[in-house]
Amino acid sequence: MHKLVLIRHGESTWNLENRFTGWTDV
């Protein structure tokens, strides 16, 4: 259970960072 939560949390964080990077590029 903990591993699943950590993986999901990591994906969310990466997604947010990726979005911010995209905004900065634009």
Backbone as XML, in Angstrom:
<?xml version="1.0"?>
<chain id="A" units="angstrom">
  <residue number="1" name="MET">
    <atom name="N" x="0.848" y="-1.204" z="0.000"/>
    <atom name="CA" x="0.000" y="0.000" z="0.000"/>
    <atom name="C" x="0.880" y="1.250" z="0.000"/>
  </residue>
  <residue number="2" name="HIS">
    <atom name="N" x="1.864" y="1.282" z="0.900"/>
    <atom name="CA" x="2.724" y="2.469" z="0.986"/>
    <atom name="C" x="3.456" y="2.706" z="-0.327"/>
  </residue>
  <residue number="3" name="LYS">
    <atom name="N" x="3.941" y="1.622" z="-0.928"/>
    <atom name="CA" x="4.680" y="1.764" z="-2.190"/>
    <atom name="C" x="3.778" y="2.385" z="-3.251"/>
  </residue>
  <residue number="4" name="LEU">
    <atom name="N" x="2.534" y="1.901" z="-3.305"/>
    <atom name="CA" x="1.604" y="2.421" z="-4.311"/>
    <atom name="C" x="1.390" y="3.919" z="-4.099"/>
  </residue>
  <residue number="5" name="VAL">
    <atom name="N" x="1.203" y="4.307" z="-2.837"/>
    <atom name="CA" x="0.978" y="5.724" z="-2.527"/>
    <atom name="C" x="2.197" y="6.546" z="-2.938"/>
  </residue>
  <residue number="6" name="LEU">
    <atom name="N" x="3.393" y="6.037" z="-2.608"/>
    <atom name="CA" x="4.621" y="6.772" z="-2.947"/>
    <atom name="C" x="4.741" y="6.932" z="-4.456"/>
  </residue>
  <residue number="7" name="ILE">
    <atom name="N" x="4.468" y="5.853" z="-5.196"/>
    <atom name="CA" x="4.560" y="5.922" z="-6.663"/>
    <atom name="C" x="3.564" y="6.956" z="-7.178"/>
  </residue>
  <residue number="8" name="ARG">
    <atom name="N" x="2.340" y="6.911" z="-6.685"/>
    <atom name="CA" x="1.316" y="7.854" z="-7.143"/>
    <atom name="C" x="1.748" y="9.278" z="-6.801"/>
  </residue>
  <residue number="9" name="HIS">
    <atom name="N" x="2.249" y="9.484" z="-5.607"/>
    <atom name="CA" x="2.681" y="10.813" z="-5.182"/>
    <atom name="C" x="3.819" y="11.296" z="-6.081"/>
  </residue>
  <residue number="10" name="GLY">
    <atom name="N" x="4.742" y="10.408" z="-6.390"/>
    <atom name="CA" x="5.873" y="10.772" z="-7.250"/>
    <atom name="C" x="5.369" y="11.190" z="-8.622"/>
  </residue>
  <residue number="11" name="GLU">
    <atom name="N" x="4.394" y="10.453" z="-9.161"/>
    <atom name="CA" x="3.857" y="10.796" z="-10.479"/>
    <atom name="C" x="3.206" y="12.168" z="-10.428"/>
  </residue>
  <residue number="12" name="SER">
    <atom name="N" x="2.448" y="12.442" z="-9.356"/>
    <atom name="CA" x="1.781" y="13.740" z="-9.235"/>
    <atom name="C" x="2.812" y="14.858" z="-9.197"/>
  </residue>
  <residue number="13" name="THR">
    <atom name="N" x="3.865" y="14.676" z="-8.398"/>
    <atom name="CA" x="4.904" y="15.703" z="-8.294"/>
    <atom name="C" x="5.568" y="15.910" z="-9.642"/>
  </residue>
  <residue number="14" name="TRP">
    <atom name="N" x="5.897" y="14.820" z="-10.325"/>
    <atom name="CA" x="6.564" y="14.933" z="-11.631"/>
    <atom name="C" x="5.639" y="15.644" z="-12.606"/>
  </residue>
  <residue number="15" name="ASN">
    <atom name="N" x="4.351" y="15.319" z="-12.551"/>
    <atom name="CA" x="3.388" y="15.941" z="-13.450"/>
    <atom name="C" x="3.357" y="17.446" z="-13.200"/>
  </residue>
  <residue number="16" name="LEU">
    <atom name="N" x="3.322" y="17.859" z="-11.942"/>
    <atom name="CA" x="3.295" y="19.292" z="-11.618"/>
    <atom name="C" x="4.564" y="19.965" z="-12.120"/>
  </residue>
  <residue number="17" name="GLU">
    <atom name="N" x="5.711" y="19.336" z="-11.879"/>
    <atom name="CA" x="6.982" y="19.925" z="-12.327"/>
    <atom name="C" x="6.997" y="20.031" z="-13.847"/>
  </residue>
  <residue number="18" name="ASN">
    <atom name="N" x="6.519" y="18.994" z="-14.533"/>
    <atom name="CA" x="6.500" y="18.994" z="-15.991"/>
    <atom name="C" x="5.613" y="20.129" z="-16.493"/>
  </residue>
  <residue number="19" name="ARG">
    <atom name="N" x="4.468" y="20.334" z="-15.835"/>
    <atom name="CA" x="3.560" y="21.414" z="-16.249"/>
    <atom name="C" x="4.250" y="22.761" z="-16.082"/>
  </residue>
  <residue number="20" name="PHE">
    <atom name="N" x="4.900" y="22.964" z="-14.941"/>
    <atom name="CA" x="5.591" y="24.237" z="-14.698"/>
    <atom name="C" x="6.677" y="24.459" z="-15.738"/>
  </residue>
  <residue number="21" name="THR">
    <atom name="N" x="7.399" y="23.399" z="-16.078"/>
    <atom name="CA" x="8.461" y="23.515" z="-17.081"/>
    <atom name="C" x="7.852" y="23.932" z="-18.409"/>
  </residue>
  <residue number="22" name="GLY">
    <atom name="N" x="6.737" y="23.315" z="-18.767"/>
    <atom name="CA" x="6.065" y="23.660" z="-20.022"/>
    <atom name="C" x="5.654" y="25.126" z="-20.016"/>
  </residue>
  <residue number="23" name="TRP">
    <atom name="N" x="5.102" y="25.590" z="-18.907"/>
    <atom name="CA" x="4.675" y="26.986" z="-18.817"/>
    <atom name="C" x="5.880" y="27.908" z="-18.982"/>
  </residue>
  <residue number="24" name="THR">
    <atom name="N" x="6.991" y="27.540" z="-18.350"/>
    <atom name="CA" x="8.195" y="28.370" z="-18.439"/>
    <atom name="C" x="8.690" y="28.416" z="-19.878"/>
  </residue>
  <residue number="25" name="ASP">
    <atom name="N" x="8.674" y="27.255" z="-20.558"/>
    <atom name="CA" x="9.133" y="27.217" z="-21.953"/>
    <atom name="C" x="8.287" y="28.159" z="-22.801"/>
  </residue>
  <residue number="26" name="VAL">
    <atom name="N" x="6.986" y="28.140" z="-22.592"/>
    <atom name="CA" x="6.085" y="28.986" z="-23.385"/>
    <atom name="C" x="6.339" y="30.438" z="-23.008"/>
  </residue>
</chain>
